[in-house]
Amino acid sequence: MASTPHARARLGVAVALVVAVPVLAGCTAAEVDPGAAPSAGADVPVTEIATELEVPWEIAVVGASALVSERDSGRILEVAPGSETREVLTVPDVRFGGEGGLLGLAVDPSGAQLYVYSTASDGNRVQRYPLDGDTGALELGEPVDVISGLPSAGNHNGGRIAFGPDGMLYVTVGDAGDRPAAQDVDALAGKILRLEPDGAVPDDNPFRGSPVYSYGHRNPQGIAWMPDGRMVASEFGQDTWDELNVIEPGGNYGWPAVEGIAGESGFIDPVQVWAPSDASPSGLAAVGDALYLANLRGESLRVIPMDDLAASSVYFRGEFGRLRAVASGPDGSLWIATSNRGGRGQARDGDDRILSVDPAQVVG
């Protein structure tokens, strides 16, 4: 990095279209000016996979289609290229409001269970549903609780879930407005959790008998694994720095004592940071040799080369509005979910939507 930013003071049917896409010059943590001139323009083909969705939050691939969660309706939809979007299930007993509702989805390694993160009256929870059926006719059975009573609030709910290469379930939990709890390893707020698929605590977790895998998080909303096995996570900052972190077992990532790169003993610094107005990073996907990060306030897709986690390039700034999720789609393309109908964006005709782009066209 050119310089070190320091911590703040203590405290539808598929339709093809082509857009002219500005590509910002490779940015490091020290280069976060959202008004920076694009280094070049490129015509990147973008396909609309689905339109008129209600705040899509997650994309989970199942065979030749994907299941998509809608935060504010509680619906799980089946979406496939060239096919009509269909409702599979409305998740019962979901409490909507603010940043809560129906959030993350994850398919277990066997493909037989769908894991669902949602807000209930007694807190956030993860449930698993038996998953059956062929493409175009996917079905979900009755839910079983995996973990419940997680901290919840009008904001900072975390909500991303994913299976790691070790077969374990990872769950991001925001601080839910309780900042000191993020530093308390006996609390579940402000954490990334690691669980057996049935919800049991793995014997090799860093804190014996606890699901806590890492702590000191404000609101982590993206997790992914690189081919070398390293886990990375995106995190919303407060007023100064959003973060990309490499997650270590038992690691302390600083919140609320520090935000951004502090260089202080006891805290693990992020590998890259951005001004919140330029980022607000949510969904994260590892595809090929790059990380792809969906940005809300930054209204862009950020591409981070795995061989240089301090660098990035930006695509689609302002073209589609707020971006919430990104995933490797069933057809090998990148699928990207917009989030313009959630109260903080400006909805456009056809919003919200699932977009598809060739990852070879958007590279770090």
C-alpha positions in Angstrom: 0.0 0.0 0.0 1.2 3.5 -0.7 0.2 4.7 2.8 -1.5 3.4 5.9 -5.0 4.7 6.8 -5.2 4.6 10.6 -7.9 3.7 13.0 -10.4 6.4 14.0 -10.2 7.9 17.4 -11.3 5.5 20.1 -14.9 5.1 20.8 -38.3 -12.4 -14.9 -36.9 -13.9 -18.2 -33.3 -13.4 -19.2 -32.9 -10.4 -21.4 -29.5 -9.5 -22.9 -28.3 -5.9 -22.8 -24.9 -4.2 -23.2 -23.8 -1.3 -21.1 -20.8 1.0 -21.3 -19.0 0.1 -18.1 -16.5 2.5 -16.6 -13.5 0.7 -15.0 -11.7 2.6 -12.3 -8.0 2.4 -12.0 -6.7 -0.3 -9.7 -7.3 1.1 -6.2 -5.4 0.3 -3.0 -6.5 1.2 0.6 -5.0 4.6 0.1 -6.8 5.3 -3.1 -10.5 5.5 -2.3 -11.7 8.7 -4.0 -15.1 7.8 -5.5 -14.7 10.6 -8.0 -11.5 9.2 -9.5 -11.6 9.3 -13.3 -12.0 5.9 -15.0 -8.8 4.6 -16.5 -10.7 3.1 -19.5 -14.2 2.3 -20.7 -15.3 -1.2 -21.8 -18.5 -2.6 -23.2 -19.2 -5.4 -20.9 -22.3 -7.6 -21.9 -24.7 -7.8 -18.9 -27.7 -10.2 -19.0 -30.8 -9.7 -16.8 -31.7 -13.1 -15.3 -34.6 -11.9 -13.2 -36.4 -8.6 -12.6 -39.0 -7.0 -10.3 -37.7 -8.8 -7.2 -38.2 -7.5 -3.7 -34.8 -6.8 -2.1 -32.9 -10.0 -3.0 -30.3 -10.7 -0.4 -28.6 -14.0 -1.3 -28.0 -16.3 -4.3 -27.4 -20.0 -3.6 -26.8 -22.3 -6.7 -28.7 -25.6 -6.9 -28.0 -27.5 -10.1 -28.9 -25.5 -13.2 -30.8 -22.8 -11.2 -30.4 -20.8 -8.0 -32.4 -20.1 -5.0 -32.7 -16.4 -4.1 -33.8 -14.9 -0.8 -35.9 -11.8 -0.6 -35.3 -9.9 2.6 -38.5 -8.0 2.9 -41.0 -10.6 1.7 -39.6 -13.7 3.3 -39.8 -15.5 -0.1 -37.3 -18.0 -1.4 -37.4 -18.0 -5.2 -36.1 -20.3 -7.8 -34.3 -18.5 -10.6 -33.0 -20.0 -13.8 -31.7 -18.5 -17.0 -34.4 -18.3 -19.6 -37.1 -19.4 -17.2 -39.9 -17.7 -15.2 -39.0 -17.0 -11.6 -41.1 -19.1 -9.2 -41.7 -19.0 -5.5 -40.5 -22.1 -3.6 -41.4 -21.1 -0.1 -42.3 -18.1 2.1 -40.2 -18.7 5.3 -42.6 -18.6 8.3 -42.3 -16.5 11.4 -39.9 -13.9 9.9 -39.7 -10.5 11.6 -39.1 -7.8 9.0 -37.8 -4.3 9.5 -34.6 -2.3 9.0 -31.8 -4.6 8.0 -33.5 -7.7 9.4 -35.7 -10.3 7.6 -34.8 -13.2 5.3 -31.1 -13.0 4.7 -28.5 -15.6 3.9 -28.8 -19.0 2.2 -26.3 -21.8 1.8 -26.6 -25.3 0.3 -24.8 -28.0 2.3 -22.0 -30.0 0.5 -24.3 -32.9 -0.1 -26.9 -30.7 -1.9 -29.6 -32.2 0.3 -30.2 -29.3 2.7 -30.7 -25.6 2.4 -29.6 -23.5 5.3 -31.5 -20.3 5.9 -30.6 -17.2 8.0 -33.6 -15.1 9.1 -34.8 -12.7 11.8 -37.4 -14.1 14.2 -39.2 -12.5 17.2 -36.6 -13.9 19.6 -33.5 -13.0 17.5 -31.7 -14.2 14.4 -31.5 -17.9 13.6 -30.2 -20.4 11.2 -32.6 -23.2 10.1 -32.1 -26.1 7.7 -34.6 -27.3 5.2 -34.6 -30.6 3.3 -34.0 -29.8 -0.4 -35.4 -31.9 -3.1 -36.7 -31.8 -6.7 -35.3 -31.1 -10.1 -34.4 -27.8 -11.8 -37.6 -25.8 -12.2 -39.4 -27.8 -9.5 -37.2 -27.4 -6.4 -39.0 -28.1 -3.1 -38.2 -27.5 0.6 -39.4 -29.6 3.5 -40.0 -28.7 7.1 -37.3 -26.6 8.9 -35.1 -27.7 11.8 -33.3 -25.1 13.9 -29.5 -25.2 13.7 -28.8 -22.2 16.0 -31.3 -19.6 17.3 -31.5 -16.6 19.6 -28.6 -14.8 17.8 -28.4 -11.1 18.5 -30.7 -9.0 16.3 -31.6 -5.4 15.9 -32.8 -2.9 13.3 -29.3 -2.9 11.8 -26.0 -4.8 12.0 -27.5 -8.3 11.7 -24.7 -9.9 9.7 -26.6 -12.6 8.0 -24.2 -14.3 5.6 -23.8 -18.1 5.9 -21.6 -20.5 3.9 -19.9 -23.9 4.1 -16.1 -23.8 4.2 -13.8 -26.2 2.6 -13.7 -28.1 5.9 -17.4 -28.9 5.6 -18.3 -26.6 8.6 -21.0 -23.9 8.6 -19.8 -20.3 9.0 -22.2 -17.7 10.2 -21.6 -13.9 10.3 -23.3 -12.0 13.2 -23.3 -8.2 13.5 -22.9 -6.4 16.7 -26.7 -5.6 16.7 -25.9 -2.2 18.1 -24.1 -3.6 21.2 -20.6 -2.5 20.4 -18.8 -3.8 23.6 -20.2 -7.3 22.9 -18.0 -7.5 19.8 -15.0 -7.7 22.1 -16.6 -10.2 24.5 -15.8 -13.8 23.4 -18.6 -15.1 25.6 -21.2 -13.1 23.6 -22.2 -13.9 20.0 -22.7 -10.3 18.7 -19.9 -9.1 16.4 -18.6 -12.5 15.6 -18.1 -15.1 12.8 -19.3 -18.4 14.1 -18.2 -21.9 13.1 -20.6 -24.8 13.5 -21.0 -28.5 12.6 -23.8 -28.8 10.1 -26.2 -29.9 12.8 -25.3 -26.9 15.0 -22.9 -28.6 17.3 -19.7 -26.8 18.3 -16.6 -28.3 16.6 -14.0 -29.7 19.0 -11.3 -27.8 17.2 -12.9 -24.3 17.5 -10.5 -21.7 18.9 -12.6 -21.2 22.1 -13.4 -24.5 23.6 -17.1 -25.2 23.7 -17.9 -21.9 21.9 -19.1 -21.4 18.3 -17.0 -18.2 18.1 -14.4 -18.4 15.4 -13.3 -14.8 15.2 -14.4 -11.6 17.0 -14.2 -7.8 17.0 -16.5 -7.4 14.0 -19.0 -4.6 13.4 -21.2 -6.0 10.6 -19.5 -8.7 8.5 -21.7 -9.5 5.4 -19.4 -11.4 3.0 -17.3 -14.5 3.4 -15.4 -16.6 0.9 -12.4 -19.0 0.7 -9.5 -18.7 -1.6 -8.0 -21.8 -3.3 -5.2 -21.9 -0.7 -7.8 -22.3 2.1 -7.6 -18.7 3.5 -10.9 -17.3 4.6 -11.7 -13.7 3.7 -14.6 -11.5 5.0 -16.0 -8.1 4.1 -17.1 -5.8 6.9 -19.1 -2.5 7.1 -17.2 0.2 9.1 -18.7 3.1 11.0 -17.7 6.4 9.6 -14.1 5.9 8.4 -13.1 2.6 6.9 -14.9 -0.5 5.5 -12.7 -3.5 5.5 -11.5 -6.7 3.8 -10.1 -9.1 6.3 -8.2 -12.4 6.2 -9.9 -14.4 9.0 -7.7 -16.4 11.4 -9.1 -18.7 14.1 -9.5 -16.8 17.3 -8.5 -13.5 15.7 -9.6 -10.2 17.1 -10.5 -7.7 14.3 -10.7 -4.7 16.6 -14.2 -3.3 16.7 -15.1 -1.1 18.5 -11.6 -0.3 19.8 -10.3 0.4 16.3 -11.7 0.8 12.8 -9.4 0.2 9.8 -5.6 -0.3 9.9 -4.4 0.4 13.4 -1.1 -1.3 13.6 -1.7 -2.1 17.2 -0.8 -5.2 19.1 -3.7 -7.6 19.7 -5.7 -6.6 16.7 -5.5 -8.1 13.2 -5.5 -5.4 10.6 -7.5 -5.6 7.4 -5.7 -6.2 4.1 -7.7 -3.4 2.3 -10.0 -0.6 3.4 -12.3 1.8 1.7 -14.3 4.9 2.6 -17.9 3.8 3.4 -19.3 6.1 0.8 -17.1 4.3 -1.8 -18.0 0.8 -0.7 -20.4 -0.5 2.1 -19.3 -4.0 1.1 -21.8 -6.9 1.3 -21.7 -10.2 -0.6 -18.3 -11.7 -1.5 -17.4 -14.5 -3.9 -14.1 -16.2 -4.8 -14.1 -17.1 -8.5 -11.0 -18.1 -10.4 -8.1 -16.0 -9.3 -10.2 -13.0 -8.0 -12.5 -12.0 -5.3 -15.7 -10.2 -6.3 -17.4 -7.9 -3.8 -20.8 -6.3 -4.1 -21.0 -2.7 -2.8 -24.1 -0.9 -1.6 -23.3 2.8 -1.1 -20.5 2.4 -3.6 -23.0 1.1 -6.2 -20.3 -1.1 -7.8 -18.7 -4.4 -8.2 -15.2 -4.5 -6.8 -12.6 -7.0 -8.1 -9.7 -7.9 -5.9 -6.9 -10.1 -7.3 -6.0 -13.0 -5.0 -2.3 -12.4 -5.6 -2.6 -8.8 -4.3 -5.3 -8.4 -1.7 -4.4 -4.7 -1.2 -5.4 -3.9 -4.8 -8.8 -3.7 -6.5 -10.6 -2.5 -9.6 -14.2 -1.2 -9.7 -16.9 -1.9 -12.3 -20.5 -0.7 -12.9 -20.2 2.3 -10.7 -23.8 3.8 -10.6 -24.9 1.7 -13.5 -27.3 -0.6 -11.6 -27.5 1.1 -8.2 -26.8 -0.7 -4.9 -25.4 -4.2 -5.2 -26.0 -6.7 -2.4 -24.9 -10.2 -3.5 -22.5 -11.8 -6.0 -22.1 -15.5 -6.7 -20.7 -17.9 -9.2 -23.9 -18.7 -11.1 -25.1 -22.1 -12.4 -23.9 -21.2 -15.9 -20.4 -20.2 -14.8 -21.1 -16.5 -15.1 -21.2 -14.1 -12.2 -24.7 -13.5 -10.8 -25.2 -10.1 -9.1 -28.2 -9.0 -7.1 -29.2 -5.4 -6.8 -30.8 -3.9 -3.7 -32.6 -0.7 -4.7 -36.0 -1.3 -3.1 -34.8 -1.7 0.4 -35.4 1.9 1.5 -31.9 3.3 0.9 -31.7 3.2 -2.8 -33.6 4.7 -5.7 -35.6 1.9 -7.4 -35.6 1.9 -11.2 -38.0 0.2 -13.6 -37.4 -3.5 -13.3 -35.8 -3.4 -9.9 -34.7 -5.3 -8.1 -32.9 -7.7 -10.4 -30.4 -10.5 -10.8 -27.7 -9.7 -13.4 -25.2 -12.0 -15.1 -21.8 -11.1 -16.4 -18.8 -13.1 -17.7 -16.1 -13.0 -15.1 -13.5 -12.9 -17.8 -14.8 -9.4 -18.7 -14.4 -8.0 -15.1 -10.9 -8.8 -13.9 -8.7 -7.3 -11.2 
